[in-house]
């Protein structure tokens, strides 16, 4: 092992600066959607339909823009486009408190701000996953992804609670101002780091976005590892959202949990993501890439199926908390390992398009899974609908078992 590999990533100024900016940006990403929703409901007194339109406006960019964004990001300097995307996102968010202050804020303007800010956010996220391999060595990549995942898990766990507290103290529009500062701080840190990314020398043949997108999709289709990763991720996401969409109805309605108990259980379970981020590097060293992926994806089904064994009361709440904690722990371990493997398997010139393709398929199947979860429970009942989703979660580990993932090792993956 080289001295560079032994040195902690957080002792390296370049990565430390990048990590700090991304950690703040991730917290902003967790706070802003909550504050946006509360602006609609509390400040603009939106009804259910209007609130759902505001929420949908922030989801549309993932379906409409992800693939073109991946093609554009592959053409440019990742650090620079990420920096300017953060600035654009900050300006879009800033428009909301400014419009509120001027008395011009409305549901349509809030929808536009949500759409634009989310679009810039997707640019930043796609570039982020493509930039990380240029900031660290190949041997350090899983450690870098684990640390970034730790920041993301911490933001996901605490962000909504922080947002609720700040909105109660400062108001929703002012809370959005803190999201603006998070975006601008991320842009500031990106301006202070250096990247090992190498741009092609000489003139580059220009093609259409459609051809670039098709090239990325073809590469995923022809690469056995990337193809299986996309299938496993998509199937797993589909059935997880199938279950999660109706889980709150089952726990609060059928098992008579209080909303406070539900929030507390899910909040504590979120600590599984932090624990997974802390341990994934060690687990990868002991199990290897293929075994860790198989073990992580396997535990999804049994962890979710625990709710089918519950009875009302404290014991059921404790058991659910432990099961959801394990599910989130496994998900984070799988995500960090699969992300690192995907980065290794993706050529520099295609990495953003491959990342965008994975995100696009996942974004499309999540709402469909949630919809099918609702349809199944309306036809068969809550218990049976959740049971069908749990059975569906067995598909992903079966696909992974009979695929090249089983024998994959990052040490043998293609060097970027």
One Martini backbone bead per residue (centre of mass of N, CA, C, O) as a GRO file, in nm:
protein
  416
    1UNK     BB    1   0.097   0.035   0.022
    2UNK     BB    2   0.070   0.357  -0.014
    3UNK     BB    3   0.096   0.663   0.120
    4UNK     BB    4  -0.159   0.776  -0.022
    5UNK     BB    5  -0.351   0.550   0.087
    6UNK     BB    6  -0.294   0.596   0.399
    7UNK     BB    7  -0.401   0.864   0.370
    8UNK     BB    8  -0.629   1.054   0.471
    9UNK     BB    9  -0.861   1.221   0.299
   10UNK     BB   10  -0.907   1.457   0.521
   11UNK     BB   11  -0.587   1.542   0.485
   12UNK     BB   12  -0.671   1.632   0.205
   13UNK     BB   13  -0.740   1.931   0.088
   14UNK     BB   14  -0.906   1.877  -0.165
   15UNK     BB   15  -1.116   1.677  -0.040
   16UNK     BB   16  -1.196   1.839   0.209
   17UNK     BB   17  -1.323   2.075   0.055
   18UNK     BB   18  -1.526   1.908  -0.105
   19UNK     BB   19  -1.670   1.773   0.134
   20UNK     BB   20  -1.771   2.029   0.272
   21UNK     BB   21  -1.947   2.131   0.038
   22UNK     BB   22  -2.126   1.871   0.009
   23UNK     BB   23  -2.239   1.859   0.295
   24UNK     BB   24  -2.388   2.130   0.278
   25UNK     BB   25  -2.551   2.069   0.021
   26UNK     BB   26  -2.704   1.821   0.135
   27UNK     BB   27  -2.850   1.977   0.354
   28UNK     BB   28  -2.996   2.166   0.161
   29UNK     BB   29  -3.145   1.936   0.004
   30UNK     BB   30  -3.310   1.849   0.267
   31UNK     BB   31  -3.446   2.132   0.336
   32UNK     BB   32  -3.585   2.263   0.084
   33UNK     BB   33  -3.837   2.077   0.026
   34UNK     BB   34  -3.972   2.133   0.296
   35UNK     BB   35  -3.988   2.442   0.267
   36UNK     BB   36  -4.148   2.447   0.005
   37UNK     BB   37  -4.400   2.303   0.114
   38UNK     BB   38  -4.450   2.518   0.344
   39UNK     BB   39  -4.492   2.758   0.162
   40UNK     BB   40  -4.748   2.650   0.029
   41UNK     BB   41  -4.918   2.594   0.294
   42UNK     BB   42  -4.854   2.844   0.489
   43UNK     BB   43  -4.813   3.098   0.297
   44UNK     BB   44  -5.028   3.009   0.044
   45UNK     BB   45  -5.260   2.810   0.122
   46UNK     BB   46  -5.257   2.528   0.010
   47UNK     BB   47  -5.397   2.274  -0.125
   48UNK     BB   48  -5.370   1.954  -0.219
   49UNK     BB   49  -5.335   2.009  -0.522
   50UNK     BB   50  -5.122   2.235  -0.508
   51UNK     BB   51  -4.911   2.074  -0.347
   52UNK     BB   52  -4.876   1.848  -0.563
   53UNK     BB   53  -4.776   2.036  -0.789
   54UNK     BB   54  -4.523   2.133  -0.646
   55UNK     BB   55  -4.399   1.851  -0.615
   56UNK     BB   56  -4.402   1.769  -0.920
   57UNK     BB   57  -4.216   2.003  -1.026
   58UNK     BB   58  -3.959   1.863  -0.878
   59UNK     BB   59  -3.976   1.580  -1.049
   60UNK     BB   60  -3.963   1.630  -1.361
   61UNK     BB   61  -3.654   1.667  -1.424
   62UNK     BB   62  -3.575   1.367  -1.390
   63UNK     BB   63  -3.736   1.279  -1.654
   64UNK     BB   64  -3.656   1.519  -1.870
   65UNK     BB   65  -3.319   1.591  -1.802
   66UNK     BB   66  -3.107   1.369  -1.732
   67UNK     BB   67  -2.999   1.270  -2.008
   68UNK     BB   68  -2.907   1.545  -2.127
   69UNK     BB   69  -2.721   1.618  -1.891
   70UNK     BB   70  -2.520   1.385  -1.926
   71UNK     BB   71  -2.425   1.476  -2.210
   72UNK     BB   72  -2.323   1.758  -2.130
   73UNK     BB   73  -2.120   1.685  -1.900
   74UNK     BB   74  -1.927   1.515  -2.093
   75UNK     BB   75  -1.829   1.793  -2.253
   76UNK     BB   76  -1.726   1.907  -1.976
   77UNK     BB   77  -1.625   2.052  -1.697
   78UNK     BB   78  -1.717   1.931  -1.397
   79UNK     BB   79  -1.644   2.151  -1.192
   80UNK     BB   80  -1.767   2.398  -1.340
   81UNK     BB   81  -2.061   2.299  -1.379
   82UNK     BB   82  -2.110   2.252  -1.079
   83UNK     BB   83  -2.065   2.541  -0.985
   84UNK     BB   84  -2.287   2.678  -1.170
   85UNK     BB   85  -2.521   2.505  -1.067
   86UNK     BB   86  -2.513   2.610  -0.777
   87UNK     BB   87  -2.571   2.900  -0.850
   88UNK     BB   88  -2.841   2.850  -0.995
   89UNK     BB   89  -2.983   2.721  -0.754
   90UNK     BB   90  -2.958   2.960  -0.561
   91UNK     BB   91  -3.118   3.164  -0.735
   92UNK     BB   92  -3.384   3.004  -0.749
   93UNK     BB   93  -3.432   3.002  -0.442
   94UNK     BB   94  -3.410   3.313  -0.393
   95UNK     BB   95  -3.674   3.391  -0.542
   96UNK     BB   96  -3.878   3.321  -0.321
   97UNK     BB   97  -3.818   3.534  -0.093
   98UNK     BB   98  -3.833   3.777  -0.288
   99UNK     BB   99  -4.128   3.737  -0.378
  100UNK     BB  100  -4.246   3.745  -0.095
  101UNK     BB  101  -4.144   4.033  -0.021
  102UNK     BB  102  -4.300   4.161  -0.286
  103UNK     BB  103  -4.585   3.991  -0.328
  104UNK     BB  104  -4.536   3.766  -0.593
  105UNK     BB  105  -4.607   3.505  -0.468
  106UNK     BB  106  -4.689   3.181  -0.611
  107UNK     BB  107  -4.759   2.881  -0.727
  108UNK     BB  108  -4.630   2.910  -1.010
  109UNK     BB  109  -4.357   3.035  -0.911
  110UNK     BB  110  -4.286   2.795  -0.727
  111UNK     BB  111  -4.274   2.583  -0.952
  112UNK     BB  112  -4.048   2.713  -1.116
  113UNK     BB  113  -3.836   2.714  -0.892
  114UNK     BB  114  -3.839   2.406  -0.846
  115UNK     BB  115  -3.761   2.319  -1.131
  116UNK     BB  116  -3.493   2.477  -1.161
  117UNK     BB  117  -3.345   2.382  -0.904
  118UNK     BB  118  -3.358   2.079  -0.975
  119UNK     BB  119  -3.207   2.092  -1.242
  120UNK     BB  120  -2.941   2.195  -1.120
  121UNK     BB  121  -2.913   1.958  -0.920
  122UNK     BB  122  -2.867   1.738  -1.136
  123UNK     BB  123  -2.611   1.848  -1.251
  124UNK     BB  124  -2.450   1.828  -0.986
  125UNK     BB  125  -2.490   1.520  -0.933
  126UNK     BB  126  -2.371   1.408  -1.195
  127UNK     BB  127  -2.095   1.552  -1.168
  128UNK     BB  128  -2.014   1.439  -0.893
  129UNK     BB  129  -1.990   1.131  -0.985
  130UNK     BB  130  -1.763   1.217  -1.206
  131UNK     BB  131  -1.549   1.375  -1.024
  132UNK     BB  132  -1.442   1.197  -0.792
  133UNK     BB  133  -1.229   1.017  -0.961
  134UNK     BB  134  -1.046   1.299  -0.998
  135UNK     BB  135  -0.967   1.333  -0.670
  136UNK     BB  136  -0.885   1.028  -0.660
  137UNK     BB  137  -0.790   0.730  -0.629
  138UNK     BB  138  -0.887   0.416  -0.697
  139UNK     BB  139  -0.832   0.309  -0.399
  140UNK     BB  140  -1.011   0.565  -0.269
  141UNK     BB  141  -1.308   0.558  -0.377
  142UNK     BB  142  -1.475   0.405  -0.158
  143UNK     BB  143  -1.403   0.605   0.068
  144UNK     BB  144  -1.521   0.856  -0.064
  145UNK     BB  145  -1.812   0.747  -0.095
  146UNK     BB  146  -1.856   0.693   0.207
  147UNK     BB  147  -1.823   0.985   0.307
  148UNK     BB  148  -2.047   1.106   0.128
  149UNK     BB  149  -2.269   0.917   0.239
  150UNK     BB  150  -2.256   1.017   0.528
  151UNK     BB  151  -2.350   1.304   0.466
  152UNK     BB  152  -2.619   1.217   0.337
  153UNK     BB  153  -2.736   1.061   0.579
  154UNK     BB  154  -2.730   1.296   0.779
  155UNK     BB  155  -2.914   1.481   0.611
  156UNK     BB  156  -3.160   1.290   0.583
  157UNK     BB  157  -3.208   1.260   0.894
  158UNK     BB  158  -3.190   1.586   0.986
  159UNK     BB  159  -3.311   1.788   0.780
  160UNK     BB  160  -3.622   1.785   0.838
  161UNK     BB  161  -3.594   1.873   1.135
  162UNK     BB  162  -3.447   2.138   1.080
  163UNK     BB  163  -3.663   2.259   0.898
  164UNK     BB  164  -3.894   2.260   1.103
  165UNK     BB  165  -3.754   2.441   1.310
  166UNK     BB  166  -3.691   2.688   1.124
  167UNK     BB  167  -3.979   2.746   1.034
  168UNK     BB  168  -4.087   2.798   1.324
  169UNK     BB  169  -3.879   3.043   1.372
  170UNK     BB  170  -3.847   3.194   1.061
  171UNK     BB  171  -3.971   3.063   0.829
  172UNK     BB  172  -3.980   2.946   0.512
  173UNK     BB  173  -3.839   3.168   0.337
  174UNK     BB  174  -3.586   3.200   0.521
  175UNK     BB  175  -3.493   2.904   0.510
  176UNK     BB  176  -3.421   2.916   0.206
  177UNK     BB  177  -3.174   3.101   0.246
  178UNK     BB  178  -2.993   2.866   0.353
  179UNK     BB  179  -2.993   2.712   0.084
  180UNK     BB  180  -2.840   2.927  -0.068
  181UNK     BB  181  -2.579   2.918   0.100
  182UNK     BB  182  -2.514   2.622   0.035
  183UNK     BB  183  -2.473   2.659  -0.271
  184UNK     BB  184  -2.254   2.881  -0.257
  185UNK     BB  185  -2.050   2.720  -0.090
  186UNK     BB  186  -2.006   2.495  -0.292
  187UNK     BB  187  -1.898   2.679  -0.517
  188UNK     BB  188  -1.656   2.786  -0.356
  189UNK     BB  189  -1.511   2.509  -0.314
  190UNK     BB  190  -1.484   2.436  -0.618
  191UNK     BB  191  -1.292   2.688  -0.675
  192UNK     BB  192  -1.055   2.553  -0.466
  193UNK     BB  193  -1.012   2.316  -0.651
  194UNK     BB  194  -0.857   2.030  -0.802
  195UNK     BB  195  -0.838   1.847  -1.112
  196UNK     BB  196  -0.755   1.537  -1.301
  197UNK     BB  197  -0.895   1.617  -1.542
  198UNK     BB  198  -0.890   1.523  -1.893
  199UNK     BB  199  -0.888   1.685  -2.179
  200UNK     BB  200  -0.905   1.683  -2.499
  201UNK     BB  201  -0.702   1.708  -2.763
  202UNK     BB  202  -0.821   1.904  -2.967
  203UNK     BB  203  -1.060   1.840  -3.171
  204UNK     BB  204  -1.411   1.770  -3.131
  205UNK     BB  205  -1.658   1.576  -3.215
  206UNK     BB  206  -1.977   1.674  -3.298
  207UNK     BB  207  -2.285   1.586  -3.155
  208UNK     BB  208  -2.577   1.491  -3.071
  209UNK     BB  209  -2.764   1.433  -2.800
  210UNK     BB  210  -2.899   1.178  -2.902
  211UNK     BB  211  -2.634   1.024  -2.965
  212UNK     BB  212  -2.512   1.043  -2.682
  213UNK     BB  213  -2.736   0.897  -2.532
  214UNK     BB  214  -2.727   0.634  -2.699
  215UNK     BB  215  -2.434   0.562  -2.629
  216UNK     BB  216  -2.478   0.525  -2.325
  217UNK     BB  217  -2.699   0.304  -2.343
  218UNK     BB  218  -2.531   0.099  -2.505
  219UNK     BB  219  -2.307   0.057  -2.301
  220UNK     BB  220  -2.486  -0.059  -2.081
  221UNK     BB  221  -2.604  -0.296  -2.257
  222UNK     BB  222  -2.298  -0.424  -2.320
  223UNK     BB  223  -2.243  -0.417  -2.011
  224UNK     BB  224  -2.282  -0.648  -1.776
  225UNK     BB  225  -2.248  -0.489  -1.510
  226UNK     BB  226  -2.421  -0.236  -1.574
  227UNK     BB  227  -2.678  -0.386  -1.649
  228UNK     BB  228  -2.725  -0.526  -1.374
  229UNK     BB  229  -2.724  -0.278  -1.196
  230UNK     BB  230  -2.976  -0.152  -1.323
  231UNK     BB  231  -3.173  -0.383  -1.267
  232UNK     BB  232  -3.139  -0.406  -0.961
  233UNK     BB  233  -3.199  -0.113  -0.885
  234UNK     BB  234  -3.481  -0.094  -1.019
  235UNK     BB  235  -3.626  -0.328  -0.878
  236UNK     BB  236  -3.572  -0.239  -0.590
  237UNK     BB  237  -3.704   0.042  -0.607
  238UNK     BB  238  -3.986  -0.043  -0.693
  239UNK     BB  239  -4.052  -0.220  -0.427
  240UNK     BB  240  -3.984  -0.017  -0.209
  241UNK     BB  241  -4.199   0.196  -0.305
  242UNK     BB  242  -4.436   0.010  -0.283
  243UNK     BB  243  -4.415  -0.012   0.030
  244UNK     BB  244  -4.365   0.285   0.135
  245UNK     BB  245  -4.637   0.413   0.031
  246UNK     BB  246  -4.814   0.212   0.254
  247UNK     BB  247  -4.684   0.185   0.537
  248UNK     BB  248  -4.815   0.420   0.697
  249UNK     BB  249  -5.103   0.309   0.674
  250UNK     BB  250  -5.052   0.042   0.824
  251UNK     BB  251  -4.928   0.151   1.093
  252UNK     BB  252  -5.143   0.378   1.161
  253UNK     BB  253  -5.407   0.228   1.084
  254UNK     BB  254  -5.386  -0.086   1.160
  255UNK     BB  255  -5.171  -0.051   1.422
  256UNK     BB  256  -5.207   0.232   1.571
  257UNK     BB  257  -5.012   0.447   1.528
  258UNK     BB  258  -4.856   0.722   1.597
  259UNK     BB  259  -4.709   0.978   1.440
  260UNK     BB  260  -4.477   1.001   1.646
  261UNK     BB  261  -4.386   0.706   1.636
  262UNK     BB  262  -4.322   0.696   1.338
  263UNK     BB  263  -4.109   0.923   1.332
  264UNK     BB  264  -3.916   0.798   1.541
  265UNK     BB  265  -3.855   0.529   1.403
  266UNK     BB  266  -3.749   0.650   1.130
  267UNK     BB  267  -3.529   0.826   1.253
  268UNK     BB  268  -3.363   0.599   1.385
  269UNK     BB  269  -3.329   0.422   1.128
  270UNK     BB  270  -3.142   0.633   0.978
  271UNK     BB  271  -2.876   0.539   1.125
  272UNK     BB  272  -2.807   0.309   0.926
  273UNK     BB  273  -2.670   0.493   0.715
  274UNK     BB  274  -2.433   0.584   0.889
  275UNK     BB  275  -2.325   0.301   0.956
  276UNK     BB  276  -2.278   0.211   0.664
  277UNK     BB  277  -2.069   0.434   0.591
  278UNK     BB  278  -1.860   0.343   0.816
  279UNK     BB  279  -1.847   0.010   0.722
  280UNK     BB  280  -1.810  -0.047   0.411
  281UNK     BB  281  -1.503  -0.064   0.382
  282UNK     BB  282  -1.462  -0.306   0.573
  283UNK     BB  283  -1.656  -0.502   0.430
  284UNK     BB  284  -1.510  -0.496   0.158
  285UNK     BB  285  -1.239  -0.613   0.261
  286UNK     BB  286  -1.372  -0.891   0.359
  287UNK     BB  287  -1.579  -0.970   0.107
  288UNK     BB  288  -1.602  -0.799  -0.129
  289UNK     BB  289  -1.785  -0.700  -0.388
  290UNK     BB  290  -1.985  -0.930  -0.460
  291UNK     BB  291  -2.073  -1.017  -0.170
  292UNK     BB  292  -2.173  -0.742  -0.073
  293UNK     BB  293  -2.394  -0.706  -0.283
  294UNK     BB  294  -2.555  -0.962  -0.213
  295UNK     BB  295  -2.605  -0.912   0.088
  296UNK     BB  296  -2.738  -0.632   0.067
  297UNK     BB  297  -2.978  -0.712  -0.131
  298UNK     BB  298  -3.101  -0.946   0.042
  299UNK     BB  299  -3.204  -0.776   0.308
  300UNK     BB  300  -3.451  -0.622   0.199
  301UNK     BB  301  -3.689  -0.822   0.219
  302UNK     BB  302  -3.681  -0.917   0.521
  303UNK     BB  303  -3.694  -0.629   0.643
  304UNK     BB  304  -3.978  -0.557   0.522
  305UNK     BB  305  -4.137  -0.826   0.621
  306UNK     BB  306  -4.164  -0.771   0.928
  307UNK     BB  307  -4.442  -0.614   0.924
  308UNK     BB  308  -4.613  -0.888   0.891
  309UNK     BB  309  -4.548  -0.968   1.218
  310UNK     BB  310  -4.709  -0.755   1.351
  311UNK     BB  311  -4.818  -0.589   1.646
  312UNK     BB  312  -4.951  -0.398   1.853
  313UNK     BB  313  -4.700  -0.191   1.989
  314UNK     BB  314  -4.382  -0.163   2.113
  315UNK     BB  315  -4.252  -0.419   1.994
  316UNK     BB  316  -4.318  -0.348   1.696
  317UNK     BB  317  -4.157  -0.083   1.691
  318UNK     BB  318  -3.878  -0.200   1.754
  319UNK     BB  319  -3.869  -0.403   1.518
  320UNK     BB  320  -3.901  -0.195   1.292
  321UNK     BB  321  -3.652  -0.028   1.356
  322UNK     BB  322  -3.446  -0.257   1.311
  323UNK     BB  323  -3.530  -0.332   1.019
  324UNK     BB  324  -3.494  -0.048   0.890
  325UNK     BB  325  -3.200  -0.018   0.968
  326UNK     BB  326  -3.103  -0.261   0.799
  327UNK     BB  327  -3.209  -0.164   0.527
  328UNK     BB  328  -3.042   0.100   0.517
  329UNK     BB  329  -2.768  -0.024   0.557
  330UNK     BB  330  -2.776  -0.201   0.299
  331UNK     BB  331  -2.827   0.024   0.094
  332UNK     BB  332  -2.564   0.181   0.142
  333UNK     BB  333  -2.367  -0.047   0.080
  334UNK     BB  334  -2.467  -0.087  -0.207
  335UNK     BB  335  -2.439   0.201  -0.322
  336UNK     BB  336  -2.136   0.243  -0.277
  337UNK     BB  337  -2.037  -0.008  -0.434
  338UNK     BB  338  -2.189   0.037  -0.706
  339UNK     BB  339  -2.077   0.319  -0.763
  340UNK     BB  340  -1.780   0.238  -0.776
  341UNK     BB  341  -1.811   0.028  -0.999
  342UNK     BB  342  -1.932   0.220  -1.211
  343UNK     BB  343  -1.690   0.415  -1.221
  344UNK     BB  344  -1.486   0.194  -1.318
  345UNK     BB  345  -1.659   0.099  -1.582
  346UNK     BB  346  -1.644   0.400  -1.673
  347UNK     BB  347  -1.569   0.606  -1.897
  348UNK     BB  348  -1.498   0.929  -1.897
  349UNK     BB  349  -1.680   1.009  -2.162
  350UNK     BB  350  -1.948   0.834  -2.013
  351UNK     BB  351  -2.015   0.869  -1.707
  352UNK     BB  352  -2.256   1.071  -1.706
  353UNK     BB  353  -2.447   0.903  -1.886
  354UNK     BB  354  -2.454   0.655  -1.703
  355UNK     BB  355  -2.557   0.796  -1.453
  356UNK     BB  356  -2.816   0.911  -1.585
  357UNK     BB  357  -2.943   0.641  -1.664
  358UNK     BB  358  -2.977   0.532  -1.377
  359UNK     BB  359  -3.145   0.771  -1.268
  360UNK     BB  360  -3.378   0.763  -1.473
  361UNK     BB  361  -3.485   0.480  -1.417
  362UNK     BB  362  -3.528   0.519  -1.113
  363UNK     BB  363  -3.720   0.769  -1.133
  364UNK     BB  364  -3.942   0.620  -1.302
  365UNK     BB  365  -3.999   0.368  -1.097
  366UNK     BB  366  -4.081   0.490  -0.828
  367UNK     BB  367  -4.369   0.604  -0.889
  368UNK     BB  368  -4.471   0.335  -1.004
  369UNK     BB  369  -4.437   0.172  -0.746
  370UNK     BB  370  -4.622   0.346  -0.571
  371UNK     BB  371  -4.873   0.304  -0.745
  372UNK     BB  372  -4.882  -0.011  -0.727
  373UNK     BB  373  -4.912  -0.021  -0.424
  374UNK     BB  374  -5.188   0.120  -0.418
  375UNK     BB  375  -5.340  -0.073  -0.609
  376UNK     BB  376  -5.295  -0.340  -0.453
  377UNK     BB  377  -5.437  -0.247  -0.186
  378UNK     BB  378  -5.717  -0.185  -0.319
  379UNK     BB  379  -5.757  -0.491  -0.406
  380UNK     BB  380  -5.612  -0.678  -0.153
  381UNK     BB  381  -5.488  -0.504   0.056
  382UNK     BB  382  -5.246  -0.415   0.269
  383UNK     BB  383  -5.110  -0.683   0.342
  384UNK     BB  384  -5.095  -0.805   0.052
  385UNK     BB  385  -4.948  -0.570  -0.086
  386UNK     BB  386  -4.689  -0.590   0.085
  387UNK     BB  387  -4.628  -0.888   0.025
  388UNK     BB  388  -4.580  -0.853  -0.277
  389UNK     BB  389  -4.340  -0.659  -0.246
  390UNK     BB  390  -4.158  -0.861  -0.089
  391UNK     BB  391  -4.143  -1.070  -0.314
  392UNK     BB  392  -4.019  -0.875  -0.527
  393UNK     BB  393  -3.740  -0.840  -0.365
  394UNK     BB  394  -3.626  -1.127  -0.473
  395UNK     BB  395  -3.530  -1.052  -0.762
  396UNK     BB  396  -3.262  -0.899  -0.727
  397UNK     BB  397  -3.085  -1.127  -0.593
  398UNK     BB  398  -3.129  -1.328  -0.825
  399UNK     BB  399  -2.995  -1.163  -1.046
  400UNK     BB  400  -2.720  -1.129  -0.902
  401UNK     BB  401  -2.648  -1.434  -0.872
  402UNK     BB  402  -2.694  -1.473  -1.208
  403UNK     BB  403  -2.423  -1.291  -1.231
  404UNK     BB  404  -2.124  -1.111  -1.249
  405UNK     BB  405  -2.137  -0.986  -0.959
  406UNK     BB  406  -2.048  -1.238  -0.793
  407UNK     BB  407  -1.731  -1.203  -0.934
  408UNK     BB  408  -1.671  -0.918  -0.854
  409UNK     BB  409  -1.381  -0.689  -0.857
  410UNK     BB  410  -1.234  -0.387  -0.809
  411UNK     BB  411  -0.933  -0.478  -0.863
  412UNK     BB  412  -1.039  -0.575  -1.173
  413UNK     BB  413  -1.129  -0.326  -1.268
  414UNK     BB  414  -1.148  -0.076  -1.467
  415UNK     BB  415  -0.943   0.180  -1.522
  416UNK     BB  416  -0.993   0.532  -1.533
   0.00000   0.00000   0.00000
